[in-house]
Amino acid sequence: MKKKSKQIAAWFCIILLVSLYVATFIISLLDFPGSGALFQACLAATIGVPILLWIYIWLYGKLKGRHTIASMDILQDADSSDREEL
């Protein structure tokens, strides 16, 4: 059941990001009052949402004490395995 909830959350994030990209593209083609501000908001969300999602995953891992895809210790793991080979 836990894997199912992660898959639903992942699909939600994918759909959110794709819809932001599509909205940014469509708004860039339209010309109506306020479209410039809306375009800037879409661009900001296109950059901000993935960053916020990464921070959320990282913070979840820190609070739960688990290793996630956003953990900062990936390079440390690679360095320790390189040292073991020497």
PyRosetta script that sets phi, psi and omega in degrees:
from pyrosetta import init, pose_from_sequence

init()
pose = pose_from_sequence("MKKKSKQIAAWFCIILLVSLYVATFIISLLDFPGSGALFQACLAATIGVPILLWIYIWLYGKLKGRHTIASMDILQDADSSDREEL")
pose.set_psi(1, -33.9)
pose.set_omega(1, -178.2)
pose.set_phi(2, -66.5)
pose.set_psi(2, -39.0)
pose.set_omega(2, 179.1)
pose.set_phi(3, -64.3)
pose.set_psi(3, -35.5)
pose.set_omega(3, -180.0)
pose.set_phi(4, -63.7)
pose.set_psi(4, -41.4)
pose.set_omega(4, -179.8)
pose.set_phi(5, -67.8)
pose.set_psi(5, -35.6)
pose.set_omega(5, 176.8)
pose.set_phi(6, -66.7)
pose.set_psi(6, -38.3)
pose.set_omega(6, 178.9)
pose.set_phi(7, -66.7)
pose.set_psi(7, -39.7)
pose.set_omega(7, 177.9)
pose.set_phi(8, -64.4)
pose.set_psi(8, -42.8)
pose.set_omega(8, 178.5)
pose.set_phi(9, -64.5)
pose.set_psi(9, -39.8)
pose.set_omega(9, 178.6)
pose.set_phi(10, -64.6)
pose.set_psi(10, -44.0)
pose.set_omega(10, 178.2)
pose.set_phi(11, -64.3)
pose.set_psi(11, -37.6)
pose.set_omega(11, 177.1)
pose.set_phi(12, -61.2)
pose.set_psi(12, -44.6)
pose.set_omega(12, 179.8)
pose.set_phi(13, -65.5)
pose.set_psi(13, -40.0)
pose.set_omega(13, 178.3)
pose.set_phi(14, -63.0)
pose.set_psi(14, -46.2)
pose.set_omega(14, 179.8)
pose.set_phi(15, -64.4)
pose.set_psi(15, -39.4)
pose.set_omega(15, 178.1)
pose.set_phi(16, -61.9)
pose.set_psi(16, -46.5)
pose.set_omega(16, -179.2)
pose.set_phi(17, -66.5)
pose.set_psi(17, -42.6)
pose.set_omega(17, 179.1)
pose.set_phi(18, -64.0)
pose.set_psi(18, -40.6)
pose.set_omega(18, 179.2)
pose.set_phi(19, -66.3)
pose.set_psi(19, -34.0)
pose.set_omega(19, 175.3)
pose.set_phi(20, -65.2)
pose.set_psi(20, -41.5)
pose.set_omega(20, 178.7)
pose.set_phi(21, -64.6)
pose.set_psi(21, -43.5)
pose.set_omega(21, 179.6)
pose.set_phi(22, -65.6)
pose.set_psi(22, -43.7)
pose.set_omega(22, 179.6)
pose.set_phi(23, -62.7)
pose.set_psi(23, -40.9)
pose.set_omega(23, 178.3)
pose.set_phi(24, -62.2)
pose.set_psi(24, -42.8)
pose.set_omega(24, 179.7)
pose.set_phi(25, -65.0)
pose.set_psi(25, -45.6)
pose.set_omega(25, -178.2)
pose.set_phi(26, -65.3)
pose.set_psi(26, -43.3)
pose.set_omega(26, -179.2)
pose.set_phi(27, -66.5)
pose.set_psi(27, -31.6)
pose.set_omega(27, 178.2)
pose.set_phi(28, -67.2)
pose.set_psi(28, -25.1)
pose.set_omega(28, 179.6)
pose.set_phi(29, -85.9)
pose.set_psi(29, -24.8)
pose.set_omega(29, -176.5)
pose.set_phi(30, -86.1)
pose.set_psi(30, 153.5)
pose.set_omega(30, 178.0)
pose.set_phi(31, -131.8)
pose.set_psi(31, 98.2)
pose.set_omega(31, 177.0)
pose.set_phi(32, -142.6)
pose.set_psi(32, 161.5)
pose.set_omega(32, -179.3)
pose.set_phi(33, -58.3)
pose.set_psi(33, 128.2)
pose.set_omega(33, 179.8)
pose.set_phi(34, 90.5)
pose.set_psi(34, 0.7)
pose.set_omega(34, -178.3)
pose.set_phi(35, -68.6)
pose.set_psi(35, -29.4)
pose.set_omega(35, 178.2)
pose.set_phi(36, -64.0)
pose.set_psi(36, -44.6)
pose.set_omega(36, 179.1)
pose.set_phi(37, -67.8)
pose.set_psi(37, -38.4)
pose.set_omega(37, 178.2)
pose.set_phi(38, -66.4)
pose.set_psi(38, -38.6)
pose.set_omega(38, 177.1)
pose.set_phi(39, -62.8)
pose.set_psi(39, -43.8)
pose.set_omega(39, 178.1)
pose.set_phi(40, -62.7)
pose.set_psi(40, -38.5)
pose.set_omega(40, 178.3)
pose.set_phi(41, -65.7)
pose.set_psi(41, -40.5)
pose.set_omega(41, 177.9)
pose.set_phi(42, -64.9)
pose.set_psi(42, -40.8)
pose.set_omega(42, 177.3)
pose.set_phi(43, -64.2)
pose.set_psi(43, -42.3)
pose.set_omega(43, 178.5)
pose.set_phi(44, -62.9)
pose.set_psi(44, -41.5)
pose.set_omega(44, 178.9)
pose.set_phi(45, -68.0)
pose.set_psi(45, -35.1)
pose.set_omega(45, 178.6)
pose.set_phi(46, -63.4)
pose.set_psi(46, -33.2)
pose.set_omega(46, 177.6)
pose.set_phi(47, -86.5)
pose.set_psi(47, -40.7)
pose.set_omega(47, -173.2)
pose.set_phi(48, -75.0)
pose.set_psi(48, -38.0)
pose.set_omega(48, -176.3)
pose.set_phi(49, -62.6)
pose.set_psi(49, -47.6)
pose.set_omega(49, 177.2)
pose.set_phi(50, -61.7)
pose.set_psi(50, -36.1)
pose.set_omega(50, 177.8)
pose.set_phi(51, -65.6)
pose.set_psi(51, -43.8)
pose.set_omega(51, 178.1)
pose.set_phi(52, -64.8)
pose.set_psi(52, -37.4)
pose.set_omega(52, 177.0)
pose.set_phi(53, -64.4)
pose.set_psi(53, -41.8)
pose.set_omega(53, 178.0)
pose.set_phi(54, -62.6)
pose.set_psi(54, -44.4)
pose.set_omega(54, 178.8)
pose.set_phi(55, -61.9)
pose.set_psi(55, -39.9)
pose.set_omega(55, 179.0)
pose.set_phi(56, -63.1)
pose.set_psi(56, -44.8)
pose.set_omega(56, 179.7)
pose.set_phi(57, -64.7)
pose.set_psi(57, -42.7)
pose.set_omega(57, 179.5)
pose.set_phi(58, -62.6)
pose.set_psi(58, -45.6)
pose.set_omega(58, -179.1)
pose.set_phi(59, -65.7)
pose.set_psi(59, -38.2)
pose.set_omega(59, 176.7)
pose.set_phi(60, -60.2)
pose.set_psi(60, -44.0)
pose.set_omega(60, 178.2)
pose.set_phi(61, -63.4)
pose.set_psi(61, -39.3)
pose.set_omega(61, 178.7)
pose.set_phi(62, -66.4)
pose.set_psi(62, -43.2)
pose.set_omega(62, -178.3)
pose.set_phi(63, -68.9)
pose.set_psi(63, -36.3)
pose.set_omega(63, -179.1)
pose.set_phi(64, -89.0)
pose.set_psi(64, -9.2)
pose.set_omega(64, -179.3)
pose.set_phi(65, 70.8)
pose.set_psi(65, 32.4)
pose.set_omega(65, -177.6)
pose.set_phi(66, -114.4)
pose.set_psi(66, 157.9)
pose.set_omega(66, 175.7)
pose.set_phi(67, -89.4)
pose.set_psi(67, 122.6)
pose.set_omega(67, -179.4)
pose.set_phi(68, -119.6)
pose.set_psi(68, 176.3)
pose.set_omega(68, 178.6)
pose.set_phi(69, -68.7)
pose.set_psi(69, -15.8)
pose.set_omega(69, 179.6)
pose.set_phi(70, -98.7)
pose.set_psi(70, 6.9)
pose.set_omega(70, -179.1)
pose.set_phi(71, -66.2)
pose.set_psi(71, 144.8)
pose.set_omega(71, -178.0)
pose.set_phi(72, -84.7)
pose.set_psi(72, -4.1)
pose.set_omega(72, -175.2)
pose.set_phi(73, -91.2)
pose.set_psi(73, 13.4)
pose.set_omega(73, 179.9)
pose.set_phi(74, -63.4)
pose.set_psi(74, -44.4)
pose.set_omega(74, 179.1)
pose.set_phi(75, -68.2)
pose.set_psi(75, -33.0)
pose.set_omega(75, 177.4)
pose.set_phi(76, -65.6)
pose.set_psi(76, -38.7)
pose.set_omega(76, 177.3)
pose.set_phi(77, -64.1)
pose.set_psi(77, -40.8)
pose.set_omega(77, 179.9)
pose.set_phi(78, -67.1)
pose.set_psi(78, -40.2)
pose.set_omega(78, 179.1)
pose.set_phi(79, -65.2)
pose.set_psi(79, -40.4)
pose.set_omega(79, -178.6)
pose.set_phi(80, -68.7)
pose.set_psi(80, -35.3)
pose.set_omega(80, 178.3)
pose.set_phi(81, -71.9)
pose.set_psi(81, -31.8)
pose.set_omega(81, 176.3)
pose.set_phi(82, -67.3)
pose.set_psi(82, -37.7)
pose.set_omega(82, 180.0)
pose.set_phi(83, -69.0)
pose.set_psi(83, -34.4)
pose.set_omega(83, 179.8)
pose.set_phi(84, -66.9)
pose.set_psi(84, -31.3)
pose.set_omega(84, -179.8)
pose.set_phi(85, -70.8)
pose.set_psi(85, -28.0)
pose.set_omega(85, -179.7)
pose.set_phi(86, -75.3)
pose.dump_pdb("model.pdb")
